[in-house]
Amino acid sequence: QPIPPERGEDGILRVTITQKPFGMNVENGAGSTRGFVTKVLPGFPAELAGVEVGFEIEEVNGAKVDAHSWYKEFAKAELPFVVGFRTGASDMQEVLNAGSDLDDELKDSEFSREAAFIVQTKPFGMQVQIRAGKPKVVRVVDGLPAAALGIKRGDTVWEVGGMKVTSDNWFETWQQAIPPFGLKLRVAATKEEVEASTAGSDGELTGQMGEMFTVVVDQKPFGMQMRVGSRKVSTAPRDLPAFGKGIRAGCELLEVNKKPVDAITWLEAFSSASPPFPIAVQCPTTSEAVTKPELGQDGVLRIRVVKAPFGMNVENSPRSPKGVVTKVLPGFPAELAGVQAGYQIVEVDGHEVTAQTWYSVFSQAKIPFTIGFRTLDAAENIKHIEDTQDQEQEDEVLKDAAYTKLLAVVVQQKPFGMEVQIRGGKPRVVRVVDSLPAAGAGIQRGDVVEEVGGMKVTAQNWFEVWQQSVPPFGLKLRVRATKEEAGTETDDDLFTGPLGEAQKFTVKDSPFGMGMIPGSTKVGTVPRDYPAYLAGIRPGCELAEVKGQAVNAGTWLAAFTAAAGELPFDITVRCPTKANLASKPERGADGILRLRVAEKPFGMNVENSPKSKTAVVTKVLLGFPAELAGVVAGYQLVEVAGQLVDAQTWYEKFAKAELPFTIGFNTSSSIDIGAMKQESEAADVDPELKDPEFSKQRDVVVQSKPFGMQVQIREGKPKVVRAVEGFPASSLGIKRGDIVAEVGGLKVTAENWFEVWQQAVPPFGLKLLVRATQEEAEGSPNKRQLTGSDGQKRLRKADIADRSTTSEDPRIAWSPDLRRGGKV
């Protein structure tokens, strides 16, 4: 629990920090020394401690600080320590907006290149603020990893943990990333460096190791990016010193400053050494991974594939006999091998291929194998694809179906065997390879890819998201269905079927309330309390005109935004002629309001006070079926699938009911949610739901929903109150009283656990705090806080070395109960 903040006689509010990351971003205006909290992440310690946006930071660990010094003190302070804030300032925006002129170091460089690093530990020592609309490094702390890696003031944060970041999301992404993870920056460069860096590297060396040799590191960054959890070099960019000294991907680092290193110790040794210093390296004697392309006498450029995913997307126009490379992902083997957009693929593993056969041969070929390209007329090939890919008039399978439903599968391995191309502005399956998982999962030609690994995808981003997803991950597709099947999937607000006649609507208010699907003119969401809903617009409708001018996926936003400045204005919309079969709520003669549940997750949280058997809706998530059906917090749930229920029985009935089914509410007497929660906090908690004297962490994977774990807030924490037999939670040994600590990598609290759980797409990780003996709690290899019966907090770090054994690989020590670093 956070220690309550204290306000001193000097007016400073002092907060004790006991955990990092703290979840608080601090910024200052370019010409100011005053630092203000600009963001507080939900569920992080800063929010729980009461820190708010607008607080001005004044003190860290007893030292007076300003915008230029606070980060260094904060990063180096040892837990626990105190931070002081002044809370009465009202001029944050004026200060942040002042002094907009940038110093030369923070301006965008004329030439820049990408630099890749691995963040092995936090704090990393890199302070970032928004300058010129980008997240830029404004300060690097000496003695911490960022400085040792050569990161400098003015570098721009480009990618964190494989995710592209912007000024809007970099902070959340950084705080939630768990080391080790990748970090990519755009750094200043000369024109020559940019030209050299585009040449790529020579690929990874494999084969028998040669003799050890010594090189001198005379500057940083040196340019050896190491593979996570090893001392093997993963990349050596051509424009950095390591490449010039003969180091390549595949080499292994043996010594730093004449001292042997391993996978764990190399980073500290390398970071602390000051140039010049020697390192000892051993490299393979042959290059096998990505050999240089060879141009044959037949004009075919042949490249050897030794690693998947290759990072190359191939498409074709409907009537083209050859597949054309349309995208090459930066940093993937295809780019390193020199593959370029516009190349025609003509050969795979020695077999001549066409647009219809290349994917099947490619996905079933055993690594290593060779692919061949014709490289002439690359620009014309791309233009031909773009101009003709939607002209496949004769293939009805690749057109939008009148009725659809959602299909969810889990991608357990790659290659998956599903070829996707853009048809009708959507990523559609055009081919499924027999004997690979996609065929076994029932995926068919014409299915539309909607979601990959929990991320909505479009024609523009599906390929990057797919290539970067690591199995197992979830995959959702929209597939053909009958009218009856479509009716069981969604509620009455989602329209499907052929589009009807165009209708005109007058936009009188802003915001109007049409949430559009990215990359299209189709309406995705329409909140009930906005004008669009009241006018009759629903998800599935399509926007055709704004102020009498036709619009498409690329022009509608600009047209709508411009028109919104001169209200009112007319829009033309076409909606499907038939709604699906989900019925509207109906009130029976007994006064019960019944509605049809056709989709899960439903987005409705139900709780009860410890002394009551009444099941009460306490939260309804925006945009989920419960909200669209009109469910309101305070309703009493009394019936599920035709059976009467109470607080003890509703969850099991709800979890086991097969879609579609009906639920009923008593709405005649409103329940005071706040009073119910206060009653819960004041009531005696049964022993099974009390905080345990000692606890340990338990990690499980949620492979499917419903999971069968009912959670309610007890003693201010989300606790399991029931595990339903026959569902995964019960079979995994989850018990009444377990505390939900983390869902899908996000720490959760009493306030946010339900939203995070409902939005998590299986498979995802779940961390629980479970009851344990003192010996079990203290036996954890992780540093953990224990609370004994005397209420005193004490820390213990188990001696891992004494309990470990050695695997066949002499570099790896492992123990059965290790987590990170453990061998599974």
C-alpha positions in Angstrom: 0.0 0.0 0.0 1.3 3.5 -0.7 2.4 5.6 2.2 0.0 8.6 2.6 1.5 11.9 1.4 2.3 14.6 4.0 2.1 18.3 3.6 4.8 20.3 5.4 4.6 23.7 7.1 6.3 25.1 4.0 3.3 24.0 1.9 5.2 21.3 0.1 3.3 18.0 -0.4 5.8 15.1 0.1 5.2 11.7 -1.4 7.2 8.6 -0.4 8.3 6.5 -3.5 8.6 2.8 -2.8 8.4 1.4 -6.3 9.6 2.1 -9.8 8.4 2.7 -12.5 6.5 5.4 -10.7 4.2 6.4 -13.7 4.7 10.2 -13.6 5.9 12.3 -16.5 7.5 15.7 -15.8 8.0 18.4 -18.5 9.1 22.1 -18.7 8.8 24.9 -21.2 11.9 25.3 -23.5 12.8 28.5 -21.7 11.7 27.6 -18.1 13.3 25.8 -15.1 10.0 24.9 -13.6 9.0 21.2 -14.0 5.3 20.2 -14.0 3.7 16.8 -13.9 2.0 16.4 -17.3 0.8 12.8 -17.1 0.0 10.3 -14.4 -0.6 6.7 -15.6 -3.7 4.9 -14.3 -2.8 2.1 -11.8 0.8 3.1 -11.3 2.2 4.2 -7.9 2.1 7.9 -8.7 -1.7 7.7 -9.1 -2.2 5.6 -6.0 -0.1 8.1 -4.0 -2.3 11.0 -5.1 0.0 12.7 -7.6 -1.9 14.8 -10.1 -1.3 16.6 -13.4 -0.3 20.2 -12.6 1.9 19.4 -9.6 5.2 21.3 -9.7 8.2 19.3 -8.7 10.3 21.0 -6.0 12.3 18.4 -4.1 13.8 14.9 -4.6 15.4 12.9 -1.8 15.8 16.0 0.3 17.5 18.1 -2.3 16.0 21.2 -4.0 15.5 20.5 -7.7 14.3 22.3 -10.9 13.4 21.1 -14.3 17.0 20.5 -15.2 18.1 18.6 -12.1 15.1 16.6 -10.9 15.6 13.7 -13.3 19.2 13.0 -12.3 18.3 13.0 -8.6 15.2 10.9 -9.3 17.0 8.3 -11.4 19.9 7.8 -8.9 17.8 7.8 -5.7 17.6 4.5 -3.9 14.2 3.3 -2.8 12.4 4.4 -0.7 12.8 8.2 -1.1 10.7 11.3 -0.9 9.6 13.7 -3.7 8.1 17.1 -2.9 5.5 18.9 -4.9 4.0 22.4 -4.9 0.3 21.9 -5.7 -1.1 25.4 -6.0 0.3 26.4 -9.4 -2.2 27.4 -12.0 0.1 28.5 -14.9 1.3 25.1 -16.1 0.2 25.6 -19.7 1.6 29.1 -19.9 5.0 27.9 -18.7 5.0 24.8 -21.0 4.1 26.9 -24.0 6.6 29.6 -23.3 10.1 29.7 -24.9 9.2 27.7 -28.0 12.5 28.4 -29.8 14.6 25.3 -29.7 18.3 25.2 -29.1 20.4 23.8 -31.9 20.9 20.4 -30.2 17.1 19.8 -30.0 16.3 20.8 -33.6 15.8 18.1 -36.3 19.0 17.3 -38.0 19.3 17.7 -41.8 20.6 14.1 -41.9 19.8 11.3 -39.4 20.1 7.6 -39.1 18.5 4.9 -37.0 20.4 3.6 -33.9 19.3 0.5 -32.1 20.0 -0.4 -28.4 18.8 -2.9 -25.8 17.5 -1.6 -22.5 18.7 -4.1 -20.0 17.8 -2.3 -16.8 15.8 0.6 -15.4 16.4 3.4 -14.5 18.0 3.8 -17.9 19.1 7.5 -17.4 17.5 9.1 -20.4 15.2 12.1 -19.8 12.7 12.7 -22.7 10.5 15.7 -23.4 8.3 16.8 -26.3 10.2 19.2 -28.6 9.1 20.1 -32.1 6.3 17.6 -31.7 8.6 14.6 -31.1 9.8 12.8 -28.0 13.5 13.9 -27.8 16.2 13.2 -25.3 16.9 16.4 -23.4 19.2 15.0 -20.7 21.4 11.9 -20.2 22.5 11.0 -16.7 26.2 10.0 -16.3 26.8 6.7 -14.6 23.6 5.1 -16.0 23.2 2.8 -19.1 22.0 5.5 -21.6 25.2 7.5 -21.2 27.4 4.4 -21.5 25.6 3.4 -24.7 26.4 6.8 -26.3 22.8 8.2 -26.3 22.9 12.0 -26.6 20.8 15.1 -26.1 18.7 15.7 -29.2 18.2 12.0 -30.1 14.6 11.2 -31.0 12.8 8.2 -29.5 11.5 6.2 -32.5 10.5 2.7 -31.3 10.2 1.1 -27.8 9.9 -2.7 -27.4 9.1 -3.1 -31.1 6.3 -0.4 -31.1 6.5 2.8 -33.0 6.0 5.7 -30.6 4.9 9.3 -30.9 4.6 12.4 -28.7 1.3 11.0 -27.5 2.1 7.5 -26.5 5.9 7.2 -25.9 5.6 7.7 -22.1 3.0 4.9 -21.5 4.9 2.6 -23.8 8.2 3.3 -22.1 6.8 2.9 -18.5 5.0 -0.4 -19.4 8.1 -2.0 -21.2 9.8 -4.6 -19.1 13.6 -5.0 -19.6 15.2 -6.4 -21.6 13.6 -4.6 -24.6 14.7 -2.9 -27.8 15.0 0.8 -28.2 15.4 2.6 -31.5 16.4 6.3 -31.8 16.9 8.7 -34.7 20.3 10.3 -34.2 22.1 13.1 -36.0 24.4 11.9 -38.8 26.4 13.2 -41.7 25.3 12.7 -45.3 28.0 10.1 -45.7 26.9 8.2 -42.6 23.3 8.1 -43.9 24.5 6.7 -47.3 26.7 4.2 -45.6 24.0 3.0 -43.2 21.5 2.3 -46.0 23.9 -0.3 -47.3 23.0 -2.6 -44.4 25.3 -5.2 -42.9 26.8 -8.4 -44.2 24.3 -10.5 -42.2 25.0 -13.0 -39.5 28.1 -15.3 -39.5 27.5 -18.9 -38.6 29.6 -22.0 -38.7 32.7 -23.2 -36.8 34.2 -20.6 -34.5 37.6 -19.3 -35.5 40.5 -18.1 -33.3 39.9 -15.4 -30.6 41.2 -12.0 -31.6 41.5 -8.6 -29.8 40.2 -5.2 -31.0 40.4 -1.9 -29.3 37.2 0.1 -28.5 38.3 3.6 -29.0 34.9 5.3 -29.0 31.3 4.8 -28.1 28.8 3.9 -29.4 30.9 1.1 -30.8 28.2 -0.6 -32.7 27.8 -4.1 -31.3 24.1 -4.8 -30.5 24.0 -8.0 -28.4 21.3 -10.7 -28.5 19.1 -10.6 -25.4 20.3 -13.1 -22.8 23.6 -13.9 -24.5 27.0 -12.5 -25.4 26.4 -13.0 -29.1 26.4 -10.0 -31.5 23.0 -9.7 -33.2 23.8 -6.7 -35.5 26.8 -4.6 -36.4 25.8 -1.6 -38.5 28.3 -0.6 -41.2 28.5 3.0 -40.1 29.8 2.2 -36.6 33.4 1.3 -35.5 32.7 -2.4 -34.7 32.0 -3.2 -38.4 35.2 -1.6 -39.5 37.2 -3.7 -37.1 35.8 -7.0 -38.5 33.0 -7.7 -36.0 29.8 -9.1 -37.5 26.5 -10.5 -36.3 27.2 -14.0 -35.0 30.5 -13.2 -33.3 30.8 -13.7 -29.5 32.2 -11.4 -26.9 34.6 -13.2 -24.6 36.6 -10.6 -22.7 36.2 -6.9 -21.8 39.3 -5.0 -20.6 41.1 -8.4 -20.3 38.5 -9.9 -18.0 36.2 -12.8 -19.0 32.5 -12.0 -19.4 29.3 -14.0 -19.8 25.7 -13.2 -20.8 25.0 -11.5 -17.5 28.2 -9.6 -16.8 29.2 -8.2 -20.2 26.9 -5.2 -20.1 28.2 -3.9 -16.8 31.8 -4.5 -17.8 31.4 -2.8 -21.2 29.4 0.1 -19.8 31.9 0.9 -17.1 35.0 0.7 -19.3 36.3 4.0 -20.6 37.8 4.1 -24.2 40.3 3.1 -25.2 40.0 -0.5 -23.9 40.5 -3.9 -25.4 37.8 -6.6 -26.0 38.4 -10.2 -27.1 36.0 -11.6 -29.7 35.6 -15.0 -31.4 33.8 -15.1 -34.8 32.6 -18.0 -37.1 34.9 -18.7 -40.0 32.2 -18.8 -42.7 29.3 -16.5 -43.6 26.1 -18.6 -44.0 23.2 -16.5 -42.7 22.6 -13.9 -45.4 25.1 -14.3 -48.3 25.5 -11.5 -50.7 22.9 -11.7 -53.5 24.2 -13.3 -56.8 23.0 -12.3 -60.2 22.8 -15.3 -62.5 23.4 -15.4 -66.2 19.6 -15.8 -66.6 19.1 -12.3 -65.0 17.7 -13.7 -61.8 19.0 -12.2 -58.5 19.2 -15.1 -56.0 19.3 -14.6 -52.2 19.7 -17.2 -49.4 16.9 -17.3 -46.7 18.1 -18.6 -43.3 15.8 -16.8 -40.9 12.1 -16.3 -40.5 10.2 -14.1 -40.4 11.9 -12.7 -43.5 10.1 -9.3 -43.5 8.9 -9.2 -47.1 5.3 -8.8 -48.3 4.4 -10.0 -51.8 1.2 -9.1 -53.7 -0.1 -9.4 -57.2 -2.7 -7.7 -59.3 -5.7 -10.0 -60.0 -4.5 -11.1 -63.4 -0.7 -10.9 -63.0 1.3 -14.1 -63.3 4.0 -13.0 -60.9 4.1 -11.8 -57.3 5.6 -8.4 -56.6 7.4 -7.3 -53.4 5.3 -4.4 -52.0 6.9 -3.9 -48.6 10.2 -4.6 -47.0 10.4 -4.1 -43.2 13.4 -2.2 -41.8 15.9 -4.4 -39.9 14.4 -7.8 -41.1 16.5 -10.2 -43.1 14.9 -9.2 -46.4 16.2 -5.6 -46.0 19.6 -6.7 -44.9 19.8 -9.0 -48.0 19.0 -6.0 -50.3 15.5 -7.0 -51.3 13.5 -4.0 -52.6 9.9 -3.1 -53.2 9.0 -3.8 -56.9 11.1 -6.9 -57.3 9.2 -9.8 -58.9 9.6 -13.2 -57.2 10.2 -15.9 -59.8 11.9 -18.8 -57.9 11.7 -20.4 -54.5 13.9 -23.3 -53.3 14.9 -24.1 -56.9 11.2 -24.2 -58.1 9.8 -21.7 -60.6 6.8 -20.0 -59.0 3.9 -17.7 -59.9 1.8 -15.3 -57.9 -0.5 -18.3 -57.2 2.2 -20.8 -56.1 5.1 -18.8 -54.4 3.5 -18.6 -50.9 2.8 -22.3 -50.6 6.4 -23.2 -51.7 7.9 -20.4 -49.5 6.0 -21.3 -46.4 6.9 -25.1 -46.6 10.5 -24.7 -47.6 13.0 -25.8 -45.0 15.6 -23.2 -44.0 18.1 -22.5 -45.5 16.8 -22.1 -49.1 17.2 -19.7 -52.0 14.7 -17.3 -53.6 15.1 -15.6 -56.9 13.9 -12.2 -58.2 13.7 -10.3 -61.4 14.7 -6.7 -60.5 13.8 -4.7 -63.7 11.0 -2.2 -63.8 10.5 -2.2 -60.0 8.6 1.2 -59.9 6.3 0.2 -62.7 5.5 -3.1 -61.0 4.4 -1.4 -57.8 2.3 1.1 -59.7 0.6 -1.7 -61.6 -0.3 -3.5 -58.3 -1.8 -0.3 -56.8 -3.8 0.5 -59.9 -5.3 -3.0 -60.5 -5.5 -4.9 -57.2 -9.2 -4.0 -56.7 -10.3 -5.0 -60.3 -11.0 -8.7 -59.4 -14.6 -8.5 -60.5 -15.1 -12.1 -61.3 -14.1 -13.5 -57.9 -17.1 -13.3 -55.6 -15.2 -14.9 -52.7 -13.1 -11.8 -52.3 -16.0 -9.4 -52.1 -17.7 -8.3 -48.9 -20.2 -10.8 -47.7 -23.8 -9.7 -47.0 -23.6 -11.3 -43.6 -20.5 -12.0 -41.5 -19.4 -13.2 -38.1 -16.2 -13.1 -36.1 -13.8 -16.0 -35.9 -11.1 -16.0 -33.2 -8.1 -18.4 -33.3 -4.7 -18.6 -31.6 -1.6 -18.6 -33.7 0.7 -21.1 -32.0 3.4 -21.1 -34.5 4.8 -19.6 -37.8 4.6 -20.2 -40.7 0.9 -20.2 -40.2 0.0 -20.8 -43.9 -2.3 -17.9 -44.6 -1.5 -15.6 -47.6 -3.0 -12.2 -47.2 -3.4 -9.4 -49.9 -5.3 -6.2 -50.0 -8.7 -6.6 -51.7 -11.5 -4.0 -51.4 -9.3 -1.9 -49.2 -9.0 -4.7 -46.6 -6.4 -7.4 -45.7 -8.0 -10.6 -47.0 -7.0 -14.2 -47.1 -6.4 -15.1 -50.7 -4.8 -18.5 -50.2 -4.5 -21.1 -47.4 -1.8 -23.7 -47.5 -2.9 -27.3 -46.8 -1.0 -29.1 -43.9 -0.2 -25.8 -42.1 -2.1 -24.5 -39.1 -4.4 -21.9 -40.8 -6.1 -24.7 -42.8 -6.6 -26.7 -39.6 -8.1 -23.7 -37.9 -10.8 -23.4 -40.6 -9.5 -20.2 -42.2 -10.7 -19.8 -45.7 -10.1 -17.7 -48.8 -12.0 -14.4 -48.5 -11.8 -14.1 -44.7 -10.8 -10.6 -43.6 -8.0 -10.0 -41.0 -9.4 -7.7 -38.3 -7.1 -8.1 -35.3 -3.6 -9.4 -34.6 -2.3 -9.9 -31.1 -5.0 -7.7 -29.7 -4.4 -4.8 -32.2 -6.9 -3.7 -34.7 -5.3 -3.9 -38.2 -5.9 -2.2 -41.5 -4.7 -2.4 -45.1 -1.9 -0.1 -44.1 -0.5 -1.8 -40.9 -1.5 -5.5 -40.9 1.8 -6.7 -42.4 4.1 -5.0 -39.8 1.9 -6.1 -36.9 1.8 -9.7 -38.2 5.5 -9.9 -38.8 6.4 -8.5 -35.4 3.9 -10.7 -33.5 5.6 -13.6 -31.6 3.5 -16.8 -31.1 1.3 -17.6 -29.3 -1.0 -14.6 -30.1 -4.6 -14.1 -30.9 -6.0 -13.6 -34.4 -9.5 -12.4 -35.2 -11.0 -12.6 -38.7 -14.4 -11.6 -40.2 -15.8 -14.6 -42.0 -18.8 -15.3 -44.2 -22.0 -16.3 -42.3 -25.6 -17.0 -42.8 -28.2 -14.4 -41.7 -29.0 -16.5 -38.7 -25.3 -17.0 -37.7 -24.7 -13.2 -38.0 -27.7 -12.6 -35.8 -26.2 -14.6 -33.0 -23.0 -12.6 -33.0 -23.8 -9.0 -32.2 -26.5 -6.8 -30.7 -29.2 -4.7 -32.4 -26.9 -1.7 -32.9 -24.6 -3.4 -35.4 -26.1 -3.4 -38.8 -25.1 -5.9 -41.5 -26.4 -6.8 -44.9 -26.6 -4.9 -48.3 -26.5 -1.1 -48.1 -29.8 0.7 -48.6 -30.6 4.0 -50.1 -28.6 7.2 -49.3 -30.0 9.3 -46.5 -29.3 12.9 -45.6 -28.6 13.9 -42.0 -28.0 17.4 -40.6 -25.0 17.9 -38.3 -26.0 20.6 -35.8 -23.6 19.8 -32.9 -19.9 18.9 -32.5 -18.9 16.3 -31.6 -21.5 14.4 -33.6 -20.6 11.0 -32.4 -19.5 8.8 -35.4 -16.4 6.8 -34.6 -15.0 5.7 -38.0 -13.1 2.5 -38.7 -9.5 3.4 -39.6 -8.8 3.4 -43.3 -12.4 3.4 -44.4 -15.7 5.4 -44.5 -17.5 2.9 -42.4 -18.9 3.8 -39.0 -17.4 1.7 -36.2 -19.0 3.1 -33.0 -21.9 5.4 -32.2 -22.3 6.2 -28.5 -25.9 6.4 -27.4 -25.7 9.9 -25.9 -24.4 11.6 -29.1 -26.5 13.2 -31.9 -25.5 10.6 -34.5 -27.2 7.8 -32.5 -30.4 9.9 -32.0 -30.5 10.5 -35.7 -30.5 6.8 -36.5 -26.8 6.3 -37.5 -25.4 2.9 -36.4 -22.2 0.9 -36.7 -22.0 -0.5 -40.2 -23.3 2.6 -42.0 -21.0 4.3 -44.5 -20.4 8.0 -45.0 -20.8 8.9 -48.7 -20.9 12.8 -48.8 -20.0 15.8 -46.7 -21.7 19.1 -47.7 -22.7 17.6 -51.1 -19.1 16.5 -51.9 -18.3 12.8 -52.3 -15.7 11.5 -49.8 -13.6 8.4 -49.5 -11.4 6.9 -46.8 -8.6 9.4 -47.5 -10.7 12.6 -47.7 -13.7 12.3 -45.3 -11.8 13.5 -42.2 -10.5 16.7 -43.8 -13.9 17.5 -45.3 -15.8 16.8 -42.0 -13.3 18.8 -39.9 -13.5 21.8 -42.2 -17.3 21.7 -42.3 -17.5 21.5 -38.5 -16.3 25.0 -38.4 -19.5 26.2 -40.0 -22.4 24.4 -38.3 -25.0 23.2 -39.4 -24.1 21.1 -42.5 -25.5 18.1 -44.2 -23.9 14.6 -44.7 -25.1 11.7 -46.8 -25.0 8.2 -45.3 -25.9 4.8 -46.5 -26.9 2.1 -44.0 -27.6 -1.6 -44.3 -31.2 -2.3 -44.9 -31.4 -5.1 -42.3 -30.4 -5.0 -38.6 -29.2 -8.4 -37.2 -31.4 -10.6 -35.1 -30.5 -9.2 -31.6 -33.7 -8.0 -30.0 -34.2 -4.8 -28.2 -34.7 -5.0 -24.4 -38.2 -6.0 -23.4 -40.0 -5.5 -20.0 -42.1 -8.4 -19.0 -45.4 -8.4 -17.1 -43.4 -9.2 -13.9 -41.5 -5.9 -14.3 -38.2 -7.6 -15.2 -36.2 -6.0 -18.1 -34.8 -8.8 -20.3 -32.2 -8.4 -23.0 -30.4 -10.8 -25.3 -26.6 -11.5 -24.8 -25.2 -12.3 -28.2 -21.5 -11.5 -27.7 -18.8 -11.8 -25.0 -17.1 -10.0 -23.3 -20.3 -8.2 -22.4 -18.7 -5.3 -20.6 -20.7 -5.4 -17.4 -19.2 -5.8 -13.9 -21.4 -7.2 -11.1 -20.7 -7.0 -7.4 -22.4 -7.3 -4.0 -21.7 -6.3 -0.5 -20.5 -9.1 1.8 -23.8 -9.2 3.7 -26.1 -9.0 0.7 -27.2 -11.6 -1.8 -28.3 -8.9 -4.4 -26.1 -8.9 -7.5 -25.7 -5.3 -8.6 -24.2 -3.9 -11.8 -21.3 -1.5 -10.7 -19.7 -0.7 -14.0 -20.6 -0.7 -17.7 -17.8 -0.3 -20.2 -18.2 2.2 -23.0 -18.7 0.7 -26.4 -19.2 -2.9 -25.1 -22.5 -4.8 -25.8 -23.8 -4.1 -22.3 -23.7 -0.3 -22.9 -25.2 -0.6 -26.4 -28.1 -2.7 -25.0 -28.9 0.0 -22.4 -27.6 -1.6 -19.2 -27.0 1.0 -16.4 -24.9 0.8 -13.2 -27.3 0.2 -10.3 -29.4 -2.4 -12.1 -30.0 -5.6 -10.1 -29.3 -8.8 -12.0 -32.0 -11.4 -11.1 -32.1 -13.8 -14.1 -29.7 -15.6 -16.4 -30.7 -17.9 -19.2 -34.2 -18.2 -17.8 -33.1 -19.1 -14.2 -33.3 -17.0 -11.1 -29.9 -15.9 -9.7 -28.4 -14.0 -6.8 -24.9 -12.7 -6.0 -23.6 -16.3 -5.3 -25.0 -18.0 -8.4 -25.1 -15.5 -11.2 -21.5 -15.7 -12.3 -21.5 -19.5 -12.8 -24.8 -19.4 -14.8 -23.5 -16.5 -16.9 -20.1 -18.1 -17.6 -21.7 -21.5 -18.6 -24.6 -20.1 -20.7 -24.2 -20.7 -24.5 -24.7 -17.7 -26.8 -27.2 -16.3 -27.4 -29.1 -16.2 -24.0 -31.2 -13.8 -22.1 -30.5 -11.9 -18.8 -33.0 -10.1 -16.7 -32.7 -7.0 -14.4 -34.8 -5.5 -11.7 -34.7 -1.8 -12.4 -37.5 -0.6 -10.1 -35.3 0.3 -7.1 -31.9 2.0 -7.8 -28.9 0.8 -5.7 -26.5 3.4 -4.4 -23.2 2.1 -5.7 -21.1 4.3 -3.4 -23.0 3.3 -0.3 -22.7 -0.4 -1.3 -18.9 0.0 -1.7 -18.6 1.7 1.7 -20.6 -1.1 3.3 -18.2 -3.6 1.7 -15.2 -1.8 3.1 -16.7 -1.6 6.6 -18.0 -5.2 6.8 -16.1 -8.0 8.3 -14.3 -10.0 5.6 -14.5 -13.8 5.8 -11.0 -15.3 6.5 -10.5 -16.7 3.0 -10.8 -13.1 1.6 -8.5 -11.4 4.1 -5.0 -10.3 3.0 -2.7 -13.3 3.7 0.1 -12.9 6.2 2.6 -14.2 3.6 2.1 -14.4 -0.2 4.0 -15.4 -3.3 3.5 -14.6 -7.0 1.9 -17.1 -9.3 2.0 -16.7 -13.1 -0.6 -18.4 -15.4 -1.6 -17.9 -19.1 -5.2 -17.2 -20.0 -5.7 -19.1 -23.2 -9.4 -18.6 -23.6 -12.5 -16.8 -22.3 -14.7 -17.3 -20.3 -12.0 -18.1 -17.8 -14.2 -18.9 -14.9 -12.8 -16.6 -12.3 -15.2 -14.2 -10.5 -13.5 -11.2 -9.0 -14.7 -8.6 -6.5 -13.1 -5.8 -4.5 -12.3 -6.8 -1.0 -10.0 -4.8 1.3 -9.4 -2.4 -1.6 -8.0 -5.1 -3.9 -9.4 -7.2 -6.8 -9.8 -10.7 -5.2 -11.0 -14.0 -6.6 -14.3 -14.8 -4.8 -15.2 -17.8 -6.9 -13.6 -20.2 -9.4 -16.1 -22.1 -11.5 -15.5 -25.8 -11.9 -15.1 -27.0 -15.5 -13.4 -23.7 -16.6 -9.7 -23.0 -17.0 -9.3 -21.0 -13.7 -10.4 -24.0 -11.6 -8.1 -26.5 -13.5 -5.2 -24.1 -13.1 -5.6 -24.1 -9.3 -6.8 -20.6 -8.9 -8.5 -20.2 -5.5 -10.8 -18.0 -3.5 -8.8 -15.2 -2.0 -6.1 -15.0 -4.7 -5.3 -11.3 -5.5 -5.2 -10.2 -9.2 -1.9 -8.2 -9.6 -1.3 -8.0 -13.3 -3.2 -8.7 -16.5 -1.5 -8.9 -19.9 1.6 -7.2 -18.5 -0.3 -4.3 -16.9 -0.4 -3.8 -13.2 -4.0 -3.5 -12.0 -5.9 -2.0 -9.1 -9.4 -2.0 -7.7 -10.2 0.9 -10.1 -8.9 -0.5 -13.4 -8.8 -4.3 -13.2 -12.2 -4.8 -14.9 -11.5 -2.6 -17.9 -8.0 -4.2 -18.4 -9.4 -7.7 -18.1 -12.3 -7.2 -20.5 -10.1 -5.7 -23.1 -7.3 -8.3 -22.9 -7.3 -10.7 -25.9 -6.2 -14.3 -25.2 -3.6 -15.6 -24.9 -2.3 -13.2 -22.2 -0.4 -13.5 -18.9 -2.1 -13.3 -15.5 -0.2 -12.6 -12.3 -1.8 -13.4 -8.9 -0.6 -13.0 -5.3 -1.5 -16.3 -3.6 -1.5 -17.4 0.0 1.9 -18.9 1.1 3.9 -20.1 4.1 6.7 -17.9 5.3 9.2 -20.4 3.9 7.6 -20.3 0.4 7.5 -16.6 0.4 11.1 -16.2 1.4 12.2 -19.0 -1.0 11.4 -16.9 -4.0 14.5 -16.0 -6.1 13.1 -12.6 -6.7 13.6 -9.7 -4.3 10.2 -9.5 -2.6 8.6 -7.5 0.2 7.3 -9.7 3.0 4.9 -8.6 5.8 5.0 -10.7 8.9 2.6 -11.0 11.9 4.5 -8.2 13.6 3.6 -5.8 10.8 7.3 -5.1 10.1 8.5 -5.0 6.5 11.7 -6.8 5.6 13.6 -7.6 2.5 15.4 -10.7 1.5 17.2 -11.7 -1.7 17.6 -15.5 -2.1 21.1 -16.8 -2.9 20.4 -18.1 -6.4 23.9 -19.4 -7.0 23.7 -21.9 -4.1 20.5 -23.5 -5.4 21.3 -23.6 -9.1 22.5 -26.4 -11.3 24.4 -26.3 -14.5 22.8 -27.1 -17.9 24.6 -28.7 -20.8 25.3 -25.1 -22.0 28.0 -23.9 -19.6 26.9 -20.3 -20.0 23.4 -21.0 -18.5 22.7 -21.5 -14.8 19.1 -22.5 -14.0 16.9 -23.4 -11.2 13.4 -24.9 -11.4 11.8 -21.9 -9.6 13.5 -19.1 -11.5 11.3 -16.8 -13.5 13.2 -14.3 -15.8 16.4 -16.0 -16.8 15.0 -19.5 -16.0 15.3 -22.3 -18.5 11.9 -23.9 -19.3 
